[in-house]
Amino acid sequence: MLKVTLKIEGMMCGMCEAHINDVIRKVVPDAKKVKSSYAKGVSTFICEEEPDKEEITAAIAETGYTLQAMDTEEYTKKIIWIVLD
């Protein structure tokens, strides 16, 4: 699994975040945990394979925003252990 972080210019409000989240879900159908922050100018999601940067860039540009950078890193699920006595 990969964690993808997109740096996006132009988000100004919660509706902007929703628009970007919708675009990500359309372009990357297996995207999970899709989150955006207009305050930070960042969107993140988890997926199986590295998404096509050109396709994401074009889809985001169609909605009026600009993809400035895309970073990917290995994602490992966090396991929380609970010990009961």
One Martini backbone bead per residue (centre of mass of N, CA, C, O) as a GRO file, in nm:
protein
   85
    1MET     BB    1   0.100   0.034   0.016
    2LEU     BB    2   0.011   0.383  -0.041
    3LYS     BB    3   0.104   0.714   0.033
    4VAL     BB    4  -0.057   1.009  -0.082
    5THR     BB    5   0.071   1.342  -0.154
    6LEU     BB    6  -0.093   1.653  -0.218
    7LYS     BB    7  -0.011   1.963  -0.360
    8ILE     BB    8  -0.253   2.233  -0.342
    9GLU     BB    9  -0.375   2.498  -0.533
   10GLY     BB   10  -0.684   2.692  -0.430
   11MET     BB   11  -0.787   2.623  -0.162
   12MET     BB   12  -1.059   2.785   0.059
   13CYS     BB   13  -1.255   2.536   0.148
   14GLY     BB   14  -1.465   2.275   0.208
   15MET     BB   15  -1.560   2.250  -0.090
   16CYS     BB   16  -1.282   2.214  -0.209
   17GLU     BB   17  -1.221   1.951  -0.066
   18ALA     BB   18  -1.458   1.794  -0.194
   19HIS     BB   19  -1.369   1.822  -0.487
   20ILE     BB   20  -1.096   1.680  -0.458
   21ASN     BB   21  -1.203   1.412  -0.345
   22ASP     BB   22  -1.371   1.342  -0.597
   23VAL     BB   23  -1.138   1.336  -0.798
   24ILE     BB   24  -0.974   1.113  -0.665
   25ARG     BB   25  -1.200   0.891  -0.675
   26LYS     BB   26  -1.214   0.891  -0.992
   27VAL     BB   27  -0.903   0.843  -1.064
   28VAL     BB   28  -0.887   0.659  -0.781
   29PRO     BB   29  -1.080   0.395  -0.707
   30ASP     BB   30  -0.883   0.271  -0.456
   31ALA     BB   31  -0.922   0.497  -0.270
   32LYS     BB   32  -0.831   0.577   0.067
   33LYS     BB   33  -0.848   0.804   0.302
   34VAL     BB   34  -0.971   1.076   0.200
   35LYS     BB   35  -0.794   1.392   0.241
   36SER     BB   36  -0.844   1.748   0.311
   37SER     BB   37  -0.658   2.078   0.329
   38TYR     BB   38  -0.683   2.411   0.288
   39ALA     BB   39  -0.481   2.522   0.501
   40LYS     BB   40  -0.237   2.328   0.382
   41GLY     BB   41  -0.265   2.226   0.078
   42VAL     BB   42  -0.370   1.913   0.129
   43SER     BB   43  -0.368   1.571   0.008
   44THR     BB   44  -0.481   1.237   0.108
   45PHE     BB   45  -0.399   0.882   0.034
   46ILE     BB   46  -0.482   0.538  -0.025
   47CYS     BB   47  -0.307   0.279  -0.224
   48GLU     BB   48  -0.183   0.024  -0.421
   49GLU     BB   49  -0.096   0.214  -0.662
   50GLU     BB   50   0.059   0.427  -0.849
   51PRO     BB   51  -0.045   0.707  -0.967
   52ASP     BB   52  -0.122   0.916  -1.229
   53LYS     BB   53  -0.004   1.229  -1.244
   54GLU     BB   54  -0.128   1.342  -1.508
   55GLU     BB   55  -0.422   1.269  -1.444
   56ILE     BB   56  -0.446   1.429  -1.182
   57THR     BB   57  -0.363   1.705  -1.289
   58ALA     BB   58  -0.593   1.732  -1.499
   59ALA     BB   59  -0.837   1.695  -1.305
   60ILE     BB   60  -0.768   1.934  -1.119
   61ALA     BB   61  -0.759   2.156  -1.340
   62GLU     BB   62  -1.065   2.130  -1.424
   63THR     BB   63  -1.147   2.257  -1.123
   64GLY     BB   64  -0.914   2.505  -1.068
   65TYR     BB   65  -0.659   2.362  -0.979
   66THR     BB   66  -0.315   2.300  -0.846
   67LEU     BB   67  -0.059   2.079  -0.895
   68GLN     BB   68   0.260   2.082  -0.734
   69ALA     BB   69   0.268   1.791  -0.577
   70MET     BB   70   0.389   1.437  -0.557
   71ASP     BB   71   0.383   1.194  -0.294
   72THR     BB   72   0.536   0.878  -0.203
   73GLU     BB   73   0.469   0.610   0.041
   74GLU     BB   74   0.486   0.380   0.252
   75TYR     BB   75   0.216   0.177   0.390
   76THR     BB   76   0.135   0.102   0.730
   77LYS     BB   77  -0.052  -0.050   0.937
   78LYS     BB   78  -0.182   0.022   1.237
   79ILE     BB   79  -0.130  -0.138   1.551
   80ILE     BB   80  -0.339  -0.201   1.830
   81TRP     BB   81  -0.266  -0.285   2.156
   82ILE     BB   82  -0.447  -0.480   2.397
   83VAL     BB   83  -0.415  -0.518   2.749
   84LEU     BB   84  -0.550  -0.767   2.955
   85ASP     BB   85  -0.577  -0.864   3.306
   0.00000   0.00000   0.00000
